[in-house]
Amino acid sequence: MARRYLNASRKFLHIVAALFWLVPGIKIFYVGISRWAPLPSSFIIPVAWALVALIAFTFFIFPPVVEENLRYTRTKPGDRLPVYYCFKPSTWLIIIVMINFGIWLRSRPYIPDSFIAGFYSGLGIALILTSLRYIKPIKQIINDRYQHI
């Protein structure tokens, strides 16, 4: 049984989840942007990678994950849930794998900076935008709570 001090409202779980998308998004975007300066004058390849990553992750990869996590939190019984319920267990596994893959990828000398600059910039923006998807349920919870006032 989870300790009481680790339990939180669904609204707080959505805030935690949003931060788990926002903070890494800012960091990954920073890593991508920091690789742009030393690039040669042609920005076509990094811009292409940024657009591919941004479109793919923002519109196709991340939305189903967010919906699954919101459904997971919504269907759990009880008013207060353990903080780690902000994500499904499979999402926690994906996070761990992605972090390790990102570290491994950046450590490879044969991965060009043009790829890291573009892909990480696009991925960072996608993560930041995805964090906003958790705001709507927070607003809905607040409205539901105060509609009778």
SULTA-V232922 format. One record per residue. RES is the residue in one letter. PSI is psi in whole degrees, 0 to 359 (999 if undefined). NEAR is the number of other C-alpha atoms within 8 Angstrom. Layout:
RES_PSI_NEAR / RES_PSI_NEAR
This chain:
M_134_2 / A_145_6 / R_147_6 / R_323_5 / Y_348_5 / L_357_9 / N_145_11 / A_163_11 / S_162_9 / R_323_11 / K_314_9 / F_322_8 / L_321_12 / H_323_14 / I_316_11 / V_314_10 / A_316_12 / A_319_14 / L_326_9 / F_339_9 / W_320_12 / L_309_13 / V_310_9 / P_328_10 / G_316_14 / I_315_11 / K_314_9 / I_320_12 / F_317_14 / Y_316_10 / V_316_11 / G_312_15 / I_323_11 / S_341_8 / R_353_12 / W_321_11 / A_312_6 / P_3_5 / L_153_10 / P_175_5 / S_336_4 / S_119_6 / F_9_8 / I_313_6 / I_310_10 / P_324_13 / V_319_9 / A_314_9 / W_320_12 / A_316_15 / L_318_10 / V_312_10 / A_315_13 / L_310_12 / I_313_10 / A_312_9 / F_320_12 / T_322_13 / F_340_8 / F_322_9 / I_309_9 / F_322_10 / P_316_10 / P_326_8 / V_316_9 / V_314_11 / E_319_8 / E_317_9 / N_319_12 / L_318_11 / R_319_8 / Y_313_11 / T_319_11 / R_326_7 / T_354_6 / K_134_7 / P_152_4 / G_155_5 / D_329_6 / R_134_8 / L_157_12 / P_145_9 / V_325_10 / Y_356_5 / Y_3_10 / C_339_12 / F_155_13 / K_157_10 / P_322_6 / S_328_7 / T_320_10 / W_320_9 / L_317_8 / I_319_8 / I_313_8 / I_315_8 / V_316_8 / M_320_8 / I_312_8 / N_321_8 / F_320_8 / G_318_8 / I_315_8 / W_315_8 / L_315_8 / R_338_9 / S_351_6 / R_123_7 / P_339_6 / Y_358_4 / I_117_9 / P_150_7 / D_331_9 / S_326_11 / F_311_12 / I_314_14 / A_309_16 / G_308_17 / F_315_14 / Y_324_16 / S_313_16 / G_318_15 / L_319_15 / G_314_16 / I_320_12 / A_318_14 / L_318_14 / I_313_13 / L_323_10 / T_327_15 / S_332_14 / L_338_9 / R_340_10 / Y_348_13 / I_320_11 / K_312_8 / P_328_10 / I_314_11 / K_321_8 / Q_318_8 / I_316_9 / I_314_8 / N_319_8 / D_321_7 / R_323_7 / Y_12_7 / Q_335_6 / H_355_4 / I_999_3
